[in-house]
Amino acid sequence: MLTTAEILKLVAKTEFRPFTKNDFMSFGGVETRNPLIGEIGDLVVILDGDLVCVVNENCEEQHFRLKIAEVGLVG
């Protein structure tokens, strides 16, 4: 199981591209209209809104929800 830090590192280092028609057919469970996909080593990383999905070479998936708080300016 990947840690939060490892997931953030994967997202930061992966070069993403928009989904193609074939990606939508292969990964039909995406929830947003404009998901992104990229490969890093033996892993496929999918950004689907605030969801990160990591798929390994054995087609095992791990899903992570990004929880990013909005910070307002004080002043």
CYANA upper distance limits for C-alpha pairs under 8 A (distance plus 0.5 A):
  1 MET  CA     62 GLN  CA      8.23
  2 LEU  CA      6 GLU  CA      6.45
  2 LEU  CA      7 ILE  CA      7.02
  3 THR  CA      7 ILE  CA      6.80
  4 THR  CA      8 LEU  CA      6.74
  5 ALA  CA      9 LYS  CA      6.68
  6 GLU  CA     10 LEU  CA      6.70
  7 ILE  CA     11 VAL  CA      6.74
  8 LEU  CA     12 ALA  CA      6.62
  9 LYS  CA     13 LYS  CA      6.66
 10 LEU  CA     14 THR  CA      6.43
 10 LEU  CA     40 ILE  CA      8.12
 10 LEU  CA     45 VAL  CA      8.27
 11 VAL  CA     45 VAL  CA      7.92
 13 LYS  CA     40 ILE  CA      8.27
 14 THR  CA     38 GLY  CA      6.46
 14 THR  CA     39 GLU  CA      6.96
 14 THR  CA     40 ILE  CA      6.31
 14 THR  CA     45 VAL  CA      8.01
 15 GLU  CA     38 GLY  CA      6.14
 15 GLU  CA     39 GLU  CA      7.73
 15 GLU  CA     40 ILE  CA      8.44
 16 PHE  CA     36 LEU  CA      6.31
 16 PHE  CA     37 ILE  CA      5.67
 16 PHE  CA     38 GLY  CA      4.91
 16 PHE  CA     39 GLU  CA      8.21
 17 ARG  CA     36 LEU  CA      5.90
 17 ARG  CA     37 ILE  CA      6.02
 17 ARG  CA     38 GLY  CA      6.78
 18 PRO  CA     34 ASN  CA      7.26
 18 PRO  CA     35 PRO  CA      6.76
 18 PRO  CA     36 LEU  CA      5.10
 18 PRO  CA     37 ILE  CA      6.82
 19 PHE  CA     23 ASP  CA      5.96
 19 PHE  CA     24 PHE  CA      7.06
 19 PHE  CA     34 ASN  CA      7.55
 19 PHE  CA     35 PRO  CA      6.48
 19 PHE  CA     36 LEU  CA      6.09
 19 PHE  CA     37 ILE  CA      6.70
 20 THR  CA     24 PHE  CA      6.94
 21 LYS  CA     25 MET  CA      6.94
 22 ASN  CA     26 SER  CA      6.66
 23 ASP  CA     27 PHE  CA      6.32
 23 ASP  CA     28 GLY  CA      8.42
 24 PHE  CA     28 GLY  CA      5.78
 24 PHE  CA     30 VAL  CA      8.21
 30 VAL  CA     35 PRO  CA      7.66
 30 VAL  CA     48 ASP  CA      6.81
 31 GLU  CA     48 ASP  CA      7.04
 31 GLU  CA     49 GLY  CA      8.11
 32 THR  CA     48 ASP  CA      6.42
 32 THR  CA     49 GLY  CA      6.65
 34 ASN  CA     48 ASP  CA      7.93
 35 PRO  CA     46 ILE  CA      7.54
 35 PRO  CA     47 LEU  CA      6.16
 35 PRO  CA     48 ASP  CA      5.13
 35 PRO  CA     49 GLY  CA      7.41
 36 LEU  CA     46 ILE  CA      6.17
 36 LEU  CA     47 LEU  CA      5.55
 36 LEU  CA     48 ASP  CA      7.10
 37 ILE  CA     44 VAL  CA      7.60
 37 ILE  CA     45 VAL  CA      6.24
 37 ILE  CA     46 ILE  CA      4.96
 37 ILE  CA     47 LEU  CA      6.84
 38 GLY  CA     44 VAL  CA      6.31
 38 GLY  CA     45 VAL  CA      5.82
 38 GLY  CA     46 ILE  CA      7.05
 39 GLU  CA     43 LEU  CA      6.21
 39 GLU  CA     44 VAL  CA      5.03
 39 GLU  CA     45 VAL  CA      6.54
 40 ILE  CA     44 VAL  CA      6.98
 40 ILE  CA     45 VAL  CA      8.02
 42 ASP  CA     56 ASN  CA      6.68
 42 ASP  CA     57 GLU  CA      6.22
 43 LEU  CA     54 VAL  CA      7.06
 43 LEU  CA     55 VAL  CA      6.11
 43 LEU  CA     56 ASN  CA      5.23
 43 LEU  CA     57 GLU  CA      6.98
 44 VAL  CA     54 VAL  CA      6.21
 44 VAL  CA     55 VAL  CA      5.58
 44 VAL  CA     56 ASN  CA      7.07
 45 VAL  CA     52 VAL  CA      7.49
 45 VAL  CA     53 CYS  CA      6.25
 45 VAL  CA     54 VAL  CA      5.16
 45 VAL  CA     55 VAL  CA      7.01
 46 ILE  CA     52 VAL  CA      6.16
 46 ILE  CA     53 CYS  CA      5.53
 46 ILE  CA     54 VAL  CA      6.98
 47 LEU  CA     51 LEU  CA      6.48
 47 LEU  CA     52 VAL  CA      5.37
 47 LEU  CA     53 CYS  CA      7.18
 48 ASP  CA     52 VAL  CA      6.82
 48 ASP  CA     53 CYS  CA      8.38
 50 ASP  CA     65 ARG  CA      6.17
 50 ASP  CA     66 LEU  CA      5.62
 50 ASP  CA     67 LYS  CA      7.88
 51 LEU  CA     63 HIS  CA      7.35
 51 LEU  CA     64 PHE  CA      6.19
 51 LEU  CA     65 ARG  CA      5.13
 51 LEU  CA     66 LEU  CA      6.66
 52 VAL  CA     63 HIS  CA      6.24
 52 VAL  CA     64 PHE  CA      5.59
 52 VAL  CA     65 ARG  CA      6.81
 52 VAL  CA     66 LEU  CA      7.77
 53 CYS  CA     61 GLU  CA      7.11
 53 CYS  CA     62 GLN  CA      6.19
 53 CYS  CA     63 HIS  CA      5.04
 53 CYS  CA     64 PHE  CA      6.92
 54 VAL  CA     61 GLU  CA      6.09
 54 VAL  CA     62 GLN  CA      5.78
 54 VAL  CA     63 HIS  CA      7.04
 55 VAL  CA     59 CYS  CA      6.10
 55 VAL  CA     60 GLU  CA      6.00
 55 VAL  CA     61 GLU  CA      5.01
 55 VAL  CA     62 GLN  CA      7.13
 56 ASN  CA     60 GLU  CA      6.03
 56 ASN  CA     61 GLU  CA      7.23
